[in-house]
Amino acid sequence: MKILKIQQNSEEWLEFRKGKSGGSEFGDLFPTKAPLKADIMAVLTAKGVEFNKTDKMDVLLRKMQPEDIARLKLEMDLKDHYYELLASSVARDLTPNDYADRIPNIANMTKLEFAAARGHLLESEARVAVSEKLGIDFKGEDEVWISDECDDIYVSPDGWKTDDDGKIRTALEIKCLNSTEIVKANRTGEYPKGYYPQVCKYFMVNDDLEVLYFAMYTDLIPGLELQLWKIERNDVADDLKIMKIFENQIMERLRKDIKEIENMGF
């Protein structure tokens, strides 16, 4: 063990912690759940270790070598803190002064105002970057799409291409997320699952839509500026009918509840 004299919570201490596993960090890294029983039995079988399929987990784990348990834990879904550590190592710090030449009156903005202005700026940059990468001239920023089935159901597209017949078959969703989400998407090869309903919403509102590009954009991590996923209608078709029925019914319930509450007035 080596001892380093350093003042906690100082700038030096904060810089030292980047990309490292400390006490609290390790608690957020190490999966306390045991690996799946099937995976444990597969390792024991491969190593010729005898066991009964009816053995309980604690019995099976005692037959395992530490390195095998550790390997199985590494193969489990990584906790988000791993991606936080990774992001702190590869992303540059966000400095408002870096945007002074592109965001007017930045010195007088609150943090929320700056975040909104930066998000709008990055979204415009992302739209240009995607257009150049795909060779598609995406338009954006000045319209919403309203469902033919209900005026209260809509989606705000980040980009779209109108075909010669006036129909929109290709659209773009842009996310300028924090660096943790950016590196997680890169390492897993997947866009954040929480945005799946929003992805489906494009196809729910626009019956002509055939392809949606989901873009993740950042200006903080060199090499990961732009990540793209192509989602086709067939990829989400199984969920669209369920989602449309649910949304129509939940909006009907909303209108009913609004009316009932309004009628409660004196």
Summary of the structure (lengths in Angstrom):
residues: 266
radius of gyration: 24.9
end to end distance: 73.9
largest distance: 78.4
contacts: 648
relative contact order: 0.09
helix: 51%
strand: 12%
